[in-house]
Amino acid sequence: MAHQFPLLDHHYNSTETLRSFSSAVFSYLDMRYEPKGTQLLEPEKMKVLLSFLAPKEIVQVSLKISSLVFNAYFLAFHIETVFTAHGPSVTQAGLLAYFRSEIMSHPNEAFASFNKANQVMQLGPPVVRSQFPTMAEPRSKELSSYVDASIAKTIKDMGWSSVAAQEEELNAVKVRIALEQRGRQAALDLISPSVCYSCRRYPCTCGGALGLI
């Protein structure tokens, strides 16, 4: 298995690996989808990104509530946007912050999403689970849960019963996929000659308390 560097360091800061990935995604979307070459990701481009990131079982549901979801996450995680004639548009720094927030709050889901997007865009080698944190950063996970609760309440208040039901299905699918991905990658990581038992990364970021495989 080829060595892949972590996407976040042990302080949850973006590494050069994540910055390069985010920049490649940004350029891909900006140069291929309208309005092209604006150096921003307008709502339509973000919908394309969402279709790449979301599991195929829930793409349509995700797209129906994309504006609601994105706006809530932009506000909660301080995602940098510029308001244009097209609506709130994400900057390069904003996309990096968005990816970082997803990794911190949902590392298992982020692993599956990044792999799916990378397969579509063909930006580089597949990501591996050991590039992501072993578990979610507590504060980010808590904030994400608040955002999800707010979105669910808004959907209910607006009377979108069918969307609400689909949202429940979406969450169930997310859990199933995350468990499947975690088990699959854990098996691959265990046979790697360079992954730390403790932090499950190479190079080790925990001081090697339990040594290397």
Residue, then its C-alpha position, 0 to 999 in steps of 0.5 A: m500500500a502506497h504511503q499517504f500523508p494525513l489530511l489533518d495534523h494532531h492539532y486538527n490543522s489542515t496539512e499540505t495534503l488536504r490543502s492540495f486536495s481542496s485546491a484540486v477540487f476547487s479548480y475542477l469545479d470552477m473550470r468545468y461548471e457554470p459560471k466558469g472561471t469565477q474563482l468561486l463555487e456558486p450554489e450550482k457548483m456546490k450542488v455538483l460537489l454534493s452529488f460527488l460526495a454523497p452516497k448514491e443512495i441519498v444523492q437526490v435527497s441531499l440535493k433537495i435540501s442542499s441550500l438549507v444544509f449548506n447555509a447552516y454549515f457555512l454559518a456554524f463552521h465559519i465557511e468563507t463565502v461571498f454573496t454574488a448574483h448567484g447567491p452565497s458562493v464559497t471561496q477557496a479558503g471556504l472550501l478548505a474550511y468546509f472539508r476540514s470541518e467534515i473531517m473533524s466532525h465525521p471522519n468515517e463519512a468524510f473518508a467515504s465521501f472523499n473517496k467517492a469524489n476522488q473516483v469521479m474527479q480522478l484527482g489522485p490516488p485513493v485516500v485511505r482511512s488512516q489519513f483521517p482522525t481515528m475519531a471525531e473531534p468532540r466540539s466539532k461533532e457536537l456542533s454538527s449535531y446542533v446543525d443537524a437538529s436545526i435542519a431537521k426542525t426547519i424541515k418539520d416546521m416547513g411541513w416537508s413531511s416527505v423530505a423529513a422522511q427521506e432525511e431519516e432514510l439519509n441518516a440511516v444510510k450514512v450510518r450503514i455506509a460509515l460502518e461498512q467503510r470503517g470495517r473495510q479500511a480497518a482490515l486494510d490498515l491492519i496489514s499495512p507495515s507502517v500504521c501505528y496501532s494507537c493513532r492508526r496513521y503513518p507517520c505516527t502522530c501520537g508518539g508511538a505509545l503502542g509502537l508500529i505494526 
